[in-house]
Amino acid sequence: MESAKIIAVLARMLRDVGQAEELAQDALVLALERWPGTGVPDQPAAWLTTVAKNRALDVLRHRQLHQQKEAAISYELDSQLQDAAPNLEAVVAESLENDIGDDLLRLVFVACHPVLPTDGRVALTLRLLGGLSTDEIARAFLVPEKTVAQRIVRAKRTLAEAKVPFEAPRAHELGERLASVLQVIYLIYNEGYAASAGADWMRPALCEEALRLGRILAELQPREPEVHGLVALMEIQSSRARARLGPSGEPVLLLEQDRARWDQLLIRRGLAALGRSEQLALADDASSTGGTRGLGPYALQAAIAACHARARRAADTDWQRIAALYDALAQLSPSPIVELNRAVALSMAYGPQAGLDVVDSLLDAPALKNYHLLPSVRGDLLARLGRASEARAEFTRAASLTRNERERQLLLARAQAD
């Protein structure tokens, strides 16, 4: 959990993402070696950061930087790492907490530098900041794991060879990186909201980190509709967190959730952010001479989430509006995943056969070949149509494809029930 923060600090010092990652890993390895004998320190994050910074300082000295630069760096680090200070760990921890937001966001923008292709930007940032494995990133993009690994290696090498400055871009440079930054934050959040693998259905720490970065970004870019749209989406989705898990950590699906457990503060924050996004989009439309801009993909998804948030009961959900919003999203950002979600909305608005027709058109889509939600959705639609044996086969296939244990148990239970 601390690795992304440490990497962000080291990357700013070393100007090298790959080396920063290596030194952070070295600090973690040293902790695994020492802590079983000495015990875990009171401030483990500060301990790790201190060790990593000391090793980074050794690297900087080894490079034989200009004397003035080296003296400045040494002075900055030594002031934080005074051996005689009785509260060393507390001092470093406080410094870390004061600076970490800037460091993390700086590293997001560095990793999303225009010198990298879009897929490389996103893969590298998810690996460094999201803490996602190459396998998890590959599943998020529906591509082979080897492809993602190659993207990450190439991205690190390109940043090093281009000598990219490790600093937040200037105001006029933010726009060209913003789309990639939003995509990264969105994917980190999605992995936290519905983990692609592991024993837990959710990874709350990832959701919290993505939402925190989104809120900071909204302060930096207050006139960007899609920034507020993404924040709105994450706020509203996060409002359901307590209701999404049962007493034993089992998944609770949306239509079965106790809506009294939804966090109304987060819903209000999300609706307010959506309102800002809509107002900015309308203002852009009014001033545009080259056609209307309208709501972007994140704002459209937030509007869909808002339909659920506004419904006191599942039966009150405005599925026709949700279907219309998915139609707009499919036109703006066409993808098999959007079509699959649109199929669910159509089935709720106009009956299961309407959804099944869309799902069946996706059966040969290469990107969904091993995507467990395709047979899962198809199984649900078949069950609603009374085709129990076919539904059972689809749920069983979906269970065999998912890497998440909680989701596998849910799907197997659906197979037995139907």
C-alpha positions in Angstrom: 0.0 0.0 0.0 2.9 2.4 0.7 4.9 1.5 -2.4 3.2 4.1 -4.7 3.9 6.9 -2.2 7.5 5.9 -1.9 8.0 5.6 -5.6 6.5 9.0 -6.1 8.9 10.6 -3.6 11.9 8.8 -5.2 10.9 9.5 -8.7 11.0 13.2 -7.9 14.5 12.9 -6.5 16.0 10.5 -9.1 14.2 11.6 -12.2 14.0 7.9 -13.2 10.8 5.9 -12.7 12.5 2.5 -13.1 15.2 3.2 -10.6 12.7 4.7 -8.2 10.6 1.5 -8.4 13.8 -0.7 -7.8 14.8 1.3 -4.7 11.3 1.2 -3.2 11.3 -2.6 -3.7 14.8 -2.8 -2.0 13.3 -1.0 1.0 10.4 -3.4 1.2 12.8 -6.4 1.0 14.9 -4.9 3.8 11.8 -4.6 5.9 10.9 -8.2 5.3 14.4 -9.2 6.4 14.6 -7.0 9.5 11.1 -6.7 10.9 10.7 -10.3 11.9 13.6 -9.9 14.3 13.2 -6.2 15.4 9.4 -5.9 15.2 7.4 -3.6 13.0 8.3 0.0 13.8 5.6 2.4 15.1 5.7 4.3 11.9 6.4 1.7 9.2 5.7 4.0 6.3 8.2 6.5 7.6 10.8 3.8 8.2 10.4 2.6 4.6 10.6 6.1 3.2 13.7 6.9 5.3 15.5 3.8 4.0 14.5 4.4 0.4 15.6 8.1 0.6 18.9 7.1 2.0 19.5 4.7 -0.8 18.4 7.3 -3.3 20.9 9.7 -1.8 23.6 7.1 -2.3 22.6 6.8 -6.0 22.6 10.5 -6.5 26.1 10.8 -5.0 27.3 7.9 -7.1 26.2 9.8 -10.2 28.6 12.6 -9.2 26.1 15.4 -9.7 27.3 18.9 -9.8 28.5 19.9 -6.4 25.9 22.6 -5.9 23.0 20.3 -6.8 24.4 17.5 -4.6 24.8 19.9 -1.7 21.2 21.1 -2.0 19.9 17.6 -2.1 22.0 16.4 0.8 21.0 19.4 2.9 17.3 18.7 2.2 17.5 15.1 3.0 19.8 15.5 6.0 17.5 18.0 7.5 14.8 15.3 7.5 17.0 12.5 8.6 18.9 13.8 11.6 20.3 10.9 13.5 20.0 12.7 16.7 16.4 13.5 16.4 14.4 11.4 18.9 11.2 11.7 16.8 12.8 11.0 13.4 10.1 8.7 12.2 7.4 11.1 13.2 9.2 14.0 11.4 9.5 12.1 8.2 6.0 10.8 8.4 4.6 14.3 8.8 6.7 15.6 5.9 5.5 12.7 3.8 1.9 13.3 4.5 2.2 17.0 3.8 3.8 16.4 0.4 2.4 13.1 -0.8 -0.6 14.5 -2.7 1.6 16.6 -4.9 4.2 13.9 -5.4 1.6 11.3 -6.4 -0.3 13.6 -8.7 3.1 14.8 -10.2 4.0 11.2 -10.9 0.6 10.6 -12.6 1.3 13.5 -14.9 4.8 12.4 -15.6 3.8 8.9 -16.5 1.1 10.4 -18.8 3.7 12.4 -20.7 3.0 12.9 -24.4 6.3 11.3 -25.3 4.6 8.0 -24.4 1.8 6.3 -26.4 -1.6 6.4 -24.6 -1.5 2.6 -23.8 2.0 3.0 -22.3 1.0 6.0 -20.2 -2.0 4.2 -18.6 -0.2 0.8 -18.1 2.8 2.4 -16.4 0.7 4.6 -14.1 -1.6 1.8 -13.1 1.5 -0.3 -12.3 3.3 2.3 -10.3 0.4 4.1 -8.6 -2.5 1.8 -8.7 -0.5 -1.1 -7.4 -2.1 -3.3 -10.0 -0.2 -6.3 -11.3 0.4 -6.7 -15.0 -2.3 -9.4 -15.0 -4.9 -7.1 -13.5 -4.0 -4.4 -16.0 -4.3 -6.8 -18.8 -7.8 -7.9 -17.7 -8.9 -4.3 -17.4 -7.9 -3.7 -21.0 -8.8 -7.2 -22.2 -5.4 -7.7 -23.7 -2.7 -10.4 -23.1 -0.5 -10.0 -20.0 2.6 -10.1 -22.1 1.5 -7.1 -24.0 1.0 -5.0 -20.9 4.4 -6.1 -19.5 6.1 -4.9 -22.8 4.2 -1.6 -22.6 5.5 -0.9 -19.1 9.1 -1.8 -19.9 9.0 0.4 -23.1 7.4 3.3 -21.2 10.1 3.3 -18.4 12.9 3.2 -21.0 11.3 6.0 -23.1 11.0 8.3 -20.1 14.6 7.7 -19.1 15.9 8.2 -22.6 13.9 11.4 -23.1 15.1 12.8 -19.8 11.5 13.8 -18.9 11.5 16.4 -16.1 9.8 15.0 -13.0 7.6 18.0 -12.3 4.0 18.9 -12.6 3.3 20.2 -16.2 2.7 23.9 -16.7 -0.9 25.0 -16.9 -1.0 25.0 -20.7 0.4 21.5 -20.8 -2.3 20.0 -18.5 -4.9 19.6 -21.2 -2.9 17.3 -23.5 -2.3 14.9 -20.6 -5.7 15.2 -18.9 -7.5 12.4 -20.9 -4.8 9.8 -19.9 -4.8 11.0 -16.3 -8.6 10.6 -16.1 -8.4 7.2 -17.6 -5.8 6.1 -15.1 -7.8 7.3 -12.1 -11.0 5.7 -13.6 -9.3 2.3 -14.0 -7.7 2.4 -10.5 -11.2 3.1 -9.1 -12.8 0.3 -11.1 -10.2 -2.2 -9.9 -11.0 -1.2 -6.3 -14.8 -1.2 -6.8 -14.8 -4.7 -8.3 -11.5 -6.5 -7.9 -10.5 -8.6 -11.0 -8.8 -11.2 -8.8 -8.2 -12.2 -5.2 -10.3 -13.2 -2.2 -12.1 -9.9 -1.8 -14.8 -8.5 -4.0 -13.6 -4.9 -3.3 -10.3 -3.2 -2.7 -11.4 0.0 -0.8 -7.9 1.5 -0.6 -7.8 1.8 -4.4 -11.2 3.4 -4.5 -10.2 5.9 -1.8 -6.9 6.8 -3.5 -8.6 7.2 -6.9 -11.3 9.4 -5.4 -8.7 11.5 -3.5 -6.7 12.1 -6.7 -9.9 12.9 -8.6 -10.8 15.6 -6.0 -7.3 17.1 -6.2 -7.5 17.2 -9.9 -10.9 18.9 -9.8 -9.3 21.7 -7.8 -6.5 22.0 -10.4 -8.9 21.9 -13.3 -12.1 23.5 -12.1 -13.3 24.4 -15.7 -13.0 20.8 -17.1 -16.5 19.1 -17.2 -15.1 15.6 -17.5 -13.0 16.0 -14.3 -16.1 16.8 -12.4 -17.9 14.1 -14.2 -15.4 11.5 -13.1 -15.5 12.7 -9.5 -19.3 12.6 -9.6 -19.2 9.0 -10.8 -16.7 7.9 -8.1 -18.6 9.7 -5.3 -21.9 8.1 -6.2 -20.5 4.7 -6.7 -18.6 4.9 -3.4 -21.9 5.7 -1.6 -22.9 2.1 -2.1 -19.8 0.5 -0.6 -21.3 -0.6 2.7 -24.3 -2.0 1.0 -22.3 -4.0 -1.6 -21.0 -6.5 0.9 -22.9 -8.9 3.1 -22.0 -9.9 6.6 -19.3 -12.3 5.5 -17.9 -10.2 2.7 -20.1 -11.8 0.0 -21.2 -9.6 -2.9 -24.7 -8.0 -2.8 -25.9 -7.0 -6.2 -27.3 -3.5 -6.9 -31.0 -4.5 -7.1 -30.7 -6.4 -3.8 -28.9 -3.8 -1.8 -30.4 -2.1 1.3 -30.5 1.5 0.0 -30.8 2.8 3.6 -27.1 1.9 3.9 -26.1 4.1 1.0 -24.0 7.1 2.1 -26.2 10.1 1.5 -23.3 12.6 2.0 -21.4 11.0 -0.9 -24.5 11.0 -3.0 -25.0 14.7 -2.4 -21.3 15.4 -3.2 -21.7 13.3 -6.4 -24.8 15.0 -7.5 -23.2 18.4 -6.9 -20.2 17.4 -9.0 -22.5 16.1 -11.7 -24.3 19.5 -11.7 -21.0 21.3 -12.1 -20.1 19.1 -15.0 -23.4 19.6 -16.7 -23.2 23.4 -16.3 -19.7 23.5 -17.7 -20.7 21.3 -20.6 -23.7 23.6 -21.4 -21.4 26.7 -21.2 -19.0 25.0 -23.6 -21.9 24.2 -26.0 -23.1 27.9 -25.9 -19.6 29.2 -26.7 -18.7 26.6 -29.3 -18.7 27.4 -32.9 -17.7 24.0 -34.2 -20.6 21.9 -32.9 -21.8 20.9 -29.5 -19.6 19.3 -27.0 -22.2 17.8 -24.6 -21.5 15.5 -21.7 -18.4 13.4 -21.9 -18.2 9.6 -21.1 -17.5 10.1 -17.4 -20.3 12.6 -17.0 -22.7 10.2 -18.8 -21.7 7.3 -16.5 -22.2 9.6 -13.5 -25.7 10.5 -14.8 -26.5 6.8 -15.0 -25.2 6.3 -11.4 -27.3 9.3 -10.4 -30.5 7.6 -11.7 -29.8 4.7 -9.3 -29.0 7.1 -6.4 -32.2 9.1 -6.8 -34.4 5.9 -6.7 -35.5 5.2 -3.2 -36.4 1.6 -4.2 -35.0 -0.6 -7.0 -38.5 -0.6 -8.5 -38.4 3.2 -8.8 -35.3 3.2 -11.1 -35.8 5.1 -14.4 -34.5 2.4 -16.6 -35.7 4.1 -19.8 -33.6 7.1 -19.0 -30.6 4.8 -18.2 -31.1 3.0 -21.5 -31.1 6.4 -23.3 -27.9 7.5 -21.5 -26.2 4.2 -22.5 -27.3 4.9 -26.1 -25.5 8.2 -25.9 -22.5 6.7 -24.3 -22.3 4.0 -27.0 -22.3 6.7 -29.7 -19.6 8.7 -27.9 -17.3 5.9 -26.7 -18.3 2.7 -28.6 -16.9 -0.5 -27.0 -18.0 -4.0 -26.3 -18.1 -3.3 -22.6 -20.5 -0.3 -23.1 -22.7 -2.5 -25.3 -22.8 -5.2 -22.7 -23.9 -2.6 -20.1 -26.4 -1.2 -22.5 -27.9 -4.6 -23.0 -28.6 -4.8 -19.2 -30.3 -1.4 -19.3 -32.4 -2.4 -22.3 -33.5 -5.6 -20.6 -34.7 -3.7 -17.6 -36.4 -1.1 -19.7 -37.9 -3.2 -22.4 -37.7 -6.8 -21.4 -35.0 -9.5 -21.3 -35.3 -10.4 -25.0 -34.2 -6.9 -26.0 -31.1 -7.3 -23.9 -30.4 -10.8 -25.1 -30.5 -9.6 -28.7 -27.6 -7.2 -28.0 -25.6 -9.7 -25.9 -25.9 -12.3 -28.6 -24.4 -9.8 -31.1 -21.3 -9.6 -28.9 -20.6 -13.4 -28.7 -18.0 -13.2 -31.4 -16.3 -10.0 -30.1 -12.6 -10.9 -29.6 -12.2 -8.6 -26.7 -14.9 -10.4 -24.7 -13.8 -13.9 -25.5 -12.6 -14.6 -21.9 -14.6 -11.8 -20.2 -16.6 -13.4 -17.5 -19.4 -10.8 -17.4 -20.5 -11.7 -20.9 -21.8 -15.2 -19.9 -22.9 -13.8 -16.6 -25.2 -11.2 -18.2 -26.4 -13.8 -20.7 -27.1 -16.2 -18.0 -29.2 -13.7 -16.1 -31.2 -12.8 -19.2 -31.8 -16.5 -20.1 -33.0 -17.1 -16.5 -35.5 -14.3 -16.8 -36.8 -15.8 -20.0 -37.3 -19.1 -18.3 -34.5 -20.9 -20.1 -33.0 -22.4 -17.0 -30.7 -25.1 -18.4 -29.0 -22.6 -20.7 -28.7 -20.1 -17.9 -27.1 -22.6 -15.7 -24.4 -23.3 -18.4 -23.7 -19.6 -18.8 -23.3 -19.0 -15.1 -21.0 -22.1 -14.8 -18.9 -20.7 -17.7 -18.7 -17.3 -16.1 -17.6 -18.8 -12.8 -14.7 -20.6 -14.6 -13.5 -17.3 -16.2 -13.5 -15.0 -13.2 -10.4 -14.7 -11.0 -12.2 -13.3 -8.1 -13.2 -15.8 -5.4 -16.2 -14.0 -4.1 -17.6 -13.5 -7.6 -17.0 -17.2 -8.5 -19.0 -18.3 -5.4 -21.8 -15.9 -6.4 -21.9 -17.2 -10.0 -21.8 -20.9 -8.9 -24.7 -20.2 -6.5 -26.7 -18.6 -9.4 -26.0 -21.7 -11.5 -27.3 -24.0 -8.8 -30.3 -21.8 -8.1 -31.4 -21.5 -11.7 
